[in-house]
Every structure is written in C-alpha cells, then in structure tokens.
C-alpha cells in the first residue's frame, strides 16, 4: 500500500481482500433485507447481523468503532444515520429503515448501506428511496480516475435537488481500506473547493443521505443518532467502490448480484 495526496493506493492483494469484505457485507445486507417486515423489533436485525458475522468468521466493523455499541446502524424514518437498534422499536407498516453495516476481513473493511421499505409505504417515501439510490449511481459514474473527488458531490446534489429533495451536509463519504474511514472525504454536495484527484487503486465509499425536507440535522442525547431537524423522512444508500483504469468498480456486490431498489409506484420510475 502506498500513498498519493495522503490517500492510500491499494495493491492487487488489498483490492482482492476489499472485494471479499464487501461481498460478505452485501450478502449480510441481503439477509437483513429478507428479515425486514412489520412487527419485528429492530434489535432482531442486529442479532441477525452478528450471527452472520460468526458464520462468515468476520468481525463487525462498526462494533466498538469510536465507542459505537452495535454491529449495525439502524435508522428508522426521520433518523438519517447512526441509529441504534432496539428491542422496543417495533417496525410498522409504512416505515422506512436504513441499515448501514460493514465487516473486517483479512485486514480490510467492507462498508455499505441500504434503505428498505417496511411493507407498503407511501408514494413519497417510495420516491425518496428511489431518488436516493439513483443519486448514488449518479455519484459513482463521476468516480473516474483523473477527476476531482468533489465532482461526485456536485453531481449528487444537482440530481437530488432538481427532484425536490435535500442533501445532508453534516456527514460525508470517505476513503475505505484497512480503516473504515480514510482520506479523502467524499461530500454528497458541492463544497465549493477543490478536492483530491482520483487515481487508480483508490477505494472510496459514496453514501448520499437524502431528506424529504430540510437537510439540517440534530444529534440526539445518545451523541450518535442523527435525525432530520424538521423530523421528516431521510434515506441513505452506500457502496464501496474502487477506482480502476476501466472506471469505477462497485465492490459491495453480493452473491445475488447488484441489488437495486424497485419503486412500488409506477409514476416514480423512468
């Protein structure tokens, strides 16, 4: 591993381990998605994630990170990121729940997030999920060697705001590798400055957090849970990717292939 502009450049072995870490991450997120339904406590998703980590012989990357007490971030409705799973928070029909999760494998970290519908959801929530995930792929398309990393955020912000939603400024994406958070920062908005030039061998996590209303957030007294200030809905999708000579490679793809959100309302598709 070498550095460029303070960013770690991964060699072939490290990229292979990153792919495997992210494959396992995606497989566990697939299993979590299968589990989500009305009537279950969100702690059931935490328990499943830990069991799956044991089956894969990997360590949950979030557990203990900077003191975080769980294996998953479980964020329901107005919670943007870093929500705690709970034995008393029962998922209800119409909720949306974001699960952010990662594992450590052979010294490398996988990191990915998805927002899931709980049963039948409203047309607006459906559109929010779809636009948030679409914005992720808009950002990924900008992740080309030789481009400024801030191009990603400019593209995401433009796409989201043209469709009437807000982009959270408080949190950003990041480099990923031997550590869960490495340089460079990857904003989901135009920061108004120049950033790092992307190079072959870099690995980054792109993770737009999109809101139904204002992009302002509050942090709850647990000092982790971030909620929309206006308490309207938020969604979160994330992929870890590698910058290659052939364009961006999505690493967080499981054995089912690349799982995409399918809108429930035809008018939300194009």
MOQUIRA-V353946 format. One record per pair of residues at least 24 apart in sequence whose ideal C-beta (glycine too) atoms are under 7 Angstrom apart, sorted by sequence separation. I is the first residue (numbers start at 1). J is the second residue. D is the distance in Angstrom with one decimal. If there is no record, write none. Layout:
# MOQUIRA-V353946
I:J:D  I:J:D
This chain:
# MOQUIRA-V353946
28:52:4.5  46:70:5.6  94:118:6.7  135:159:5.0  210:234:6.8  46:71:5.9  74:99:5.9  93:118:6.2  94:119:6.6  96:121:6.2  135:160:5.0  209:234:6.3  210:235:5.4  46:72:5.5  92:118:6.6  93:119:3.8  94:120:6.7  177:203:5.5  45:72:6.1  72:99:5.5  73:100:3.9  91:118:4.7  93:120:6.1  94:121:5.5  175:202:6.9  176:203:5.3  209:236:4.8  46:74:6.9  72:100:6.8  94:122:6.5  175:203:6.6  176:204:6.5  45:74:6.0  72:101:4.9  96:125:5.4  131:160:6.4  175:204:5.3  176:205:4.7  207:236:6.5  208:237:6.5  174:204:6.9  207:237:7.0  157:188:6.7  173:204:6.3  174:205:5.6  207:238:3.4  24:56:5.0  42:74:4.7  131:163:5.2  156:188:4.7  157:189:4.3  173:205:5.0  206:238:6.7  96:129:6.5  157:190:5.5  173:206:4.7  205:238:5.8  206:239:6.1  24:58:5.8  42:76:6.8  131:165:5.9  152:186:5.8  153:187:3.7  173:207:4.7  149:184:5.2  153:188:5.2  205:240:4.8  206:241:6.5  153:189:4.9  154:190:4.5  128:165:6.5  149:186:5.8  150:187:6.4  153:190:5.9  203:240:6.4  204:241:6.1  153:191:6.5  171:209:6.0  203:241:7.0  46:85:3.9  62:101:6.9  203:242:4.9  45:85:6.0  62:102:6.1  61:102:3.8  150:191:5.9  167:208:6.6  168:209:4.0  202:243:4.5  43:85:4.8  61:103:5.5  201:243:6.8  42:85:4.4  43:86:5.7  60:103:6.1  61:104:5.0  150:193:7.0  167:210:6.0  168:211:6.4  200:243:5.8  42:86:5.4  43:87:4.3  59:103:6.6  150:194:6.7  166:210:6.8  199:243:6.4  200:244:6.1  41:86:6.5  58:103:4.2  59:104:4.6  150:195:3.9  165:210:5.1  166:211:4.2  198:243:5.0  200:245:5.6  41:87:5.0  58:104:6.2  148:194:6.0  149:195:4.2  165:211:6.3  169:215:5.9  41:88:6.8  42:89:4.8  58:105:5.1  148:195:5.1  149:196:4.9  165:212:6.6  166:213:6.3  168:215:5.1  170:217:5.0  41:89:6.3  61:109:5.0  166:214:5.8  167:215:5.7  41:90:5.5  42:91:6.5  148:197:6.1  149:198:5.7  166:215:3.7  168:217:6.1  40:90:6.9  53:103:6.2  61:111:6.9  160:210:5.5  39:90:6.4  40:91:5.5  146:197:6.6  147:198:5.6  39:91:6.9  49:101:6.1  146:198:6.8  156:208:5.1  38:91:5.8  145:198:5.4  38:92:5.8  45:99:6.4  144:198:6.6  145:199:5.9  152:206:6.1  36:91:6.8  38:93:4.3  143:198:6.3  145:200:5.3  170:226:6.7  36:97:6.3  143:204:6.8  143:206:6.9  176:240:5.2  111:176:5.4  140:206:6.0  32:99:5.5  109:176:5.8  139:206:4.7  109:177:6.9  108:177:6.2  111:180:6.1  139:208:6.6  29:99:6.5  108:178:6.2  109:179:6.7  136:206:6.1  107:178:5.7  109:180:4.8  29:101:5.9  136:208:5.5  28:101:6.4  135:208:4.7  135:210:6.4  25:101:6.1  132:208:5.9  25:102:5.5  25:103:5.3  102:180:6.3  132:210:4.1  24:103:5.3  131:210:6.6  36:116:4.9  38:118:5.7  24:105:6.1  33:114:6.8  37:118:6.9  38:119:4.7  21:103:5.8  36:118:6.1  37:119:6.7  128:210:6.6  21:104:6.9  29:112:6.0  33:116:5.5  21:105:3.9  128:212:5.8  20:105:5.4  25:110:3.5  29:114:5.8  24:110:6.2  25:111:6.8  26:112:6.0  21:108:4.8  25:112:5.1  17:105:6.2  21:109:6.0  22:110:3.9  80:168:5.9  124:212:6.7  17:106:4.3  21:110:3.5  17:107:6.4  18:108:4.6  22:112:6.6  81:171:5.9  17:108:4.1  14:108:6.4  111:205:4.9  113:207:6.0  143:241:5.8  145:243:5.4  140:239:6.6  143:243:6.1  145:245:6.9  136:237:4.6  140:241:6.0  132:235:4.0  136:239:6.3  144:247:6.2  132:236:7.0  133:237:4.6  144:248:6.9  128:233:5.8  132:237:5.4  143:248:4.1  129:235:5.2  128:235:5.1  125:233:5.9  140:248:5.2  140:250:6.8  65:180:6.3  61:180:5.5  115:235:4.2  115:236:5.7  115:237:6.2  113:236:5.1  114:237:5.9  113:237:6.0  113:238:3.7  112:238:5.3  111:238:6.7  112:239:6.0  133:260:6.9  81:209:6.1  112:240:6.2  133:261:4.7  80:209:5.3  111:240:5.2  110:240:6.4  130:261:5.8  129:261:5.4  130:263:4.7  100:236:6.6  80:217:5.5  96:233:6.4  98:235:6.4  126:263:5.4  84:222:6.7  98:236:4.3  100:238:6.7  126:264:4.9  130:268:5.2  96:235:6.4  126:265:5.1  84:224:6.9  112:252:3.7  84:225:6.4  127:268:4.6  82:224:4.4  83:225:5.2  110:252:6.4  123:265:4.8  126:268:5.4  82:225:5.7  121:264:6.8  82:226:5.5  81:226:5.2  79:225:5.9  80:226:4.5  79:226:6.9  80:227:6.4  79:227:5.3  80:228:6.2  78:227:5.0  78:228:4.9  78:231:4.6  78:232:6.3  80:234:4.3  78:233:6.3  79:234:6.9  81:236:5.9  68:224:6.6  77:233:5.8  78:234:6.3  80:236:6.8  18:177:6.7  75:236:6.7  14:177:6.8  8:175:6.9  10:177:6.0  7:175:5.9  8:177:5.3  8:182:5.9  7:183:4.9  6:183:5.1  7:184:5.6  18:203:5.7  7:196:5.9  9:199:6.4  5:196:5.1  10:201:5.1  5:197:7.0  9:201:3.9  9:202:6.3  10:203:5.7  4:199:5.3  7:202:5.8  22:240:5.1  18:242:6.9  30:254:5.3  26:252:4.9  30:256:5.6  15:242:5.8  25:252:5.7  26:253:5.6  27:254:4.1  26:254:3.3  27:255:5.8  22:251:3.9  30:259:6.5  22:252:4.2  23:253:6.7  23:254:5.8  19:251:5.4  18:251:5.7
